[in-house]
Amino acid sequence: MKYDIKKIRAIPILDIANRLGLEFNGKNKTRCMRPERHRNGDADSSLSYDSKRNVLHCFACGLDLDGVELVKQVQGNNFREACQFICDNFNITIFPQSKLKPQPKSTTISLQDKKRAVNFHKALVTNFDDLKSRGKIPRCWTLKVVKDLQVGFDLSEDCITYLHFNEKCEPVNIRWHKKKSITGHGGTIFYPVQALYSTYSKNRLLILAEGEKDVVTLQSMGFQAITCTNGAYSIPKDISPLSGFKIIIIIYDHDKAGEDGALKFAQRLSEDFQK
């Protein structure tokens, strides 16, 4: 069974205390359940009602009780039994576990983020020559590749942005260069995955680079290139889109992460596409 904890914790704790038979004085205080922890064993009423937090608090020993914890203290119940007691007494619906399974999480970005990506792309296209002259983007980049890959530039962050797509050509993430991604959309995929399914020829060399910036640079120079979207150590679960390419060259950074990541990917290619 599944309990609606938010509804349970919203029940006024004084009502729960009343169902438990606890008695309060005029100041909404009752006796603490742990007098042995009070100085000199003081058993006077010390459990006070905190209306802002909907809890009972003892200033003598620090005991802090919400409704569930109060039931557990008074009746000696476990968590599930305490929840059951409150649900039974306050008519809170209990659901079978199967009916509260979480809904599948959307993997595509929100409409608001799609609009942001469009604005980032427009900013880069509009200011392409200026950004290139100021060294904000590589001088070798071509406008055609920038448009094909929908690369953008966040003027407020002074940063290049990359729009990631899935195999259905649905936008699934925005990546700020060496900064951040949209929360919850940082899974490892190939970039640009749409090129693997549409424009890349399997009879030509394919370069596996370490980042999106390298991919845009290599494409601008006429090469076919992809990257994994979470860095040198990342590999997508499904690498089947690489099947059939005659030659794949891995070009990662010349550091420990790059060397280890390249070796890891080479081993995966060898395992999945033994020839």
C-alpha positions in Angstrom: 0.0 0.0 0.0 1.1 3.6 -0.7 0.4 6.4 1.7 -0.1 10.1 0.8 2.5 11.5 3.1 1.7 15.1 2.2 -1.9 14.7 3.3 -0.9 12.8 6.4 1.6 15.5 7.5 -1.1 18.2 6.8 -3.5 16.9 9.5 -3.3 19.3 12.5 -1.1 17.6 15.0 -3.4 18.6 17.9 -6.2 16.6 16.3 -3.9 13.6 16.1 -2.9 14.1 19.7 -6.6 14.2 20.7 -7.3 10.9 18.9 -4.3 9.5 20.9 -5.9 10.7 24.2 -3.2 13.2 25.1 -4.2 16.0 27.4 -3.0 19.6 27.0 -3.0 22.5 29.4 -4.2 26.0 28.6 -0.9 26.8 26.9 -1.1 23.9 24.5 1.5 21.9 26.3 1.6 18.2 27.3 4.0 15.9 29.0 7.1 14.9 27.0 7.5 11.2 26.3 11.2 11.3 27.3 11.3 12.8 30.9 14.4 10.7 31.6 16.3 13.0 29.3 15.2 16.1 31.1 17.4 17.7 33.7 16.7 16.2 37.2 14.1 14.0 35.6 11.6 16.9 35.3 8.3 15.4 34.1 6.4 18.7 33.9 4.5 19.6 30.8 7.2 20.5 28.3 6.0 19.3 24.8 4.7 22.5 23.2 2.6 23.0 20.0 4.5 24.8 17.2 1.7 26.0 14.9 4.0 27.3 12.2 5.6 23.8 11.6 2.6 21.7 12.8 4.8 19.8 15.3 5.2 19.3 19.0 8.5 20.3 20.4 10.2 19.8 23.7 12.6 22.5 24.8 14.0 20.4 27.6 15.3 17.5 25.5 14.9 18.7 21.9 12.3 16.1 20.9 10.5 17.2 17.7 7.4 15.3 16.6 5.2 15.6 13.5 2.0 13.6 13.4 3.6 10.3 12.3 6.4 10.5 14.8 3.9 11.3 17.6 1.9 8.2 16.8 5.1 6.2 16.8 6.1 7.6 20.2 2.7 7.1 21.9 1.7 3.7 20.5 5.1 2.2 19.8 4.3 1.7 16.1 6.6 1.6 13.1 6.3 4.1 10.3 3.8 2.2 8.2 1.6 1.4 11.2 1.6 5.1 12.3 0.6 6.2 8.8 -2.2 3.6 8.8 -3.5 4.9 12.1 -3.7 8.5 10.8 -5.3 7.4 7.5 -7.9 5.3 9.3 -8.8 8.1 11.7 -8.9 11.0 9.2 -10.3 9.2 6.1 -7.2 9.6 4.0 -7.3 7.4 0.9 -4.7 4.6 0.7 -3.7 3.5 -2.8 -2.4 0.2 -4.0 1.3 0.5 -4.9 0.7 -0.3 -8.6 -1.6 2.7 -9.0 1.0 5.2 -7.9 3.8 4.2 -10.3 5.6 7.4 -11.5 4.7 8.5 -15.0 7.5 8.2 -17.6 9.6 11.4 -17.6 9.6 13.4 -20.7 13.0 13.3 -22.5 12.3 16.3 -24.7 13.0 19.8 -23.5 10.1 22.2 -22.6 8.5 24.6 -25.0 10.2 27.4 -23.1 13.6 25.9 -23.5 12.9 25.3 -27.2 12.3 29.0 -27.6 15.5 29.7 -25.7 17.5 27.5 -28.1 16.0 29.3 -31.1 17.0 32.6 -29.6 20.5 31.4 -28.9 20.8 30.2 -32.5 19.5 33.5 -33.9 22.0 35.4 -31.7 24.9 33.4 -33.1 23.8 33.7 -36.7 23.1 37.4 -36.4 26.4 38.1 -34.7 28.5 35.5 -36.4 31.2 37.7 -37.9 31.4 39.9 -34.8 31.8 36.9 -32.4 34.4 35.4 -34.7 36.4 38.6 -34.8 36.4 38.9 -31.0 37.5 35.2 -30.6 34.3 34.1 -29.0 34.0 31.3 -31.6 36.7 29.6 -33.7 37.7 31.4 -36.8 37.4 28.2 -38.9 33.7 27.8 -38.1 31.4 28.1 -41.1 27.9 29.6 -41.0 26.5 26.6 -42.9 27.7 24.1 -40.2 26.4 26.4 -37.4 23.0 26.5 -39.1 23.0 22.8 -39.8 23.7 21.9 -36.2 21.7 24.8 -34.7 24.6 26.0 -32.6 23.8 29.0 -30.5 25.3 31.7 -28.4 23.9 32.9 -25.0 24.8 36.6 -25.0 24.0 36.9 -21.3 26.4 34.1 -20.4 28.9 35.0 -23.1 28.9 31.3 -24.0 28.4 28.9 -27.0 25.3 26.6 -26.7 24.7 23.3 -28.4 21.3 21.8 -29.0 21.2 18.0 -28.6 18.7 15.9 -30.5 17.6 12.2 -30.3 17.3 9.8 -33.2 13.7 11.2 -33.9 15.2 14.7 -34.3 13.5 15.9 -31.1 15.5 18.4 -29.0 16.4 16.8 -25.7 19.0 19.1 -24.1 20.8 22.4 -24.3 24.5 22.3 -23.4 26.3 25.5 -22.5 30.0 25.1 -23.5 31.9 23.8 -20.4 29.2 25.0 -18.1 25.9 23.3 -17.7 23.0 21.4 -19.2 19.2 21.6 -18.6 18.5 19.9 -15.3 17.4 16.3 -15.9 18.4 16.2 -19.5 22.1 15.3 -19.3 22.1 11.7 -20.5 24.9 10.6 -22.8 24.0 10.5 -26.5 25.9 11.1 -29.8 26.2 14.6 -31.1 25.1 15.3 -33.8 23.0 12.1 -33.8 20.8 13.3 -36.7 23.9 13.4 -38.9 24.6 9.7 -38.2 21.1 8.8 -39.5 20.9 11.1 -42.4 23.9 13.0 -43.9 27.0 11.0 -42.9 28.4 8.4 -45.4 29.6 5.1 -43.9 32.1 4.9 -46.7 34.0 7.9 -45.4 36.1 8.4 -42.3 34.3 9.2 -39.1 36.1 11.1 -36.3 35.0 10.6 -32.7 36.0 13.9 -30.9 35.9 14.8 -27.3 33.4 17.7 -27.4 30.8 19.5 -29.4 33.1 22.4 -30.2 35.5 20.0 -31.8 32.7 18.5 -33.8 31.6 21.9 -35.2 35.3 22.7 -36.0 35.9 19.4 -37.8 32.6 19.6 -39.8 33.6 23.2 -40.8 36.8 21.7 -42.1 35.0 19.1 -44.2 35.2 16.0 -41.9 32.5 13.8 -40.5 32.6 14.0 -36.7 30.6 13.1 -33.6 31.1 13.2 -29.9 29.6 11.8 -26.7 27.7 14.5 -24.9 29.1 13.8 -21.3 32.8 14.0 -21.8 35.7 11.7 -22.4 34.6 8.9 -20.1 31.0 8.8 -21.4 29.7 6.2 -23.9 26.0 6.0 -25.0 24.3 2.7 -24.0 23.5 2.1 -27.7 26.4 2.6 -30.1 24.7 0.8 -33.0 24.5 4.0 -35.1 28.3 3.6 -35.6 27.8 0.1 -37.2 28.9 0.0 -40.8 31.4 2.9 -40.8 34.6 1.7 -42.5 37.0 3.7 -40.5 36.5 5.4 -37.1 39.3 7.5 -35.6 39.2 8.6 -31.9 40.7 12.0 -31.3 40.5 13.0 -27.7 42.5 15.5 -25.6 46.1 14.6 -24.8 45.5 14.2 -21.0 44.7 11.3 -18.7 40.9 11.7 -19.1 41.2 11.8 -22.9 43.6 8.9 -23.1 41.6 6.7 -20.8 38.3 7.7 -22.5 39.7 6.9 -25.9 40.9 3.5 -24.8 37.6 2.8 -23.2 35.7 3.6 -26.3 38.1 1.7 -28.6 37.5 -1.4 -26.4 33.7 -0.9 -26.6 34.0 -0.6 -30.4 36.0 -3.8 -30.6 33.6 -5.7 -28.4 30.4 -4.5 -30.3 31.8 -4.6 -33.8 34.3 -7.4 -33.9 35.9 -7.8 -37.4 
